Amino acid sequence: MGATAGGAARALVDDAEDVCRLCYKAGIPITQDGQYPDEIDLDTQMIRVGQISKQDLTKRGFSLHRVSLYSRQRALAEPARKERARQDLGKSHAGFVLKGVLLAQVGRIHGIGHDQGVRVFNVYESPTDESRAHAEVLFDKTVPGSQYLKWRIELRDVLGTLQPVTALPAESSKLRRWLVEISHTITTLFRPRIR
């Protein structure tokens, strides 16, 4: 289990669940170096390793969405939500375009490093006000900093190549949602209590 800033335990996402990462391109230069950020490498169609930041993997969490609680419609609405968030911060319109999604099974992310006898990544439930489906990947606390780049490349490979947004379900399944909620409730009930 991971812990939140307040110390409360967080639940791991089940290995059998699928997660997705939304990938964008901005229409205007919005970075400090004046580049047009494109999260996807045009040659490989994979996320650029630099987009999987050490800061995200060690502190904030690398954002994903649990596919069972997410939908194509939600994904398609994200560029407008990102623009509103920029506007609320007093930043200019960036012209975000949703290029597609990366899809992976959580068990494959949790399995990175398994053949070497280590647990490298944990995928945690991290619902937000905007999305109950939000999850995040964090490095396991035991991973030495000298190996971060190696494991980020492994994570990139597990996330695979860019898929069209149509790879997501048209709408989240009520049955899937119900099963995930029941699973979470059962896990919570039987979770050992730390005193």
Secondary structure, 3 states (H helix, E strand, C coil): CEECCCCCEECECCCCCEEEEEEEECCCCCCCCCCCCECECCCCCEECHHHCCHHHHHHHCEEEEEHHHCCHHHHHHHHHHHHHHHHHCCCCCCCCEEEEEEEEEHHHHHCCCHHHCCCCEEEEECCCCCCCCEEEEEECCCCCHHHHHHHHHHHHHHHCECECHHHCCCCCCHHHHHHHHHHHHHHHHHCCCCC
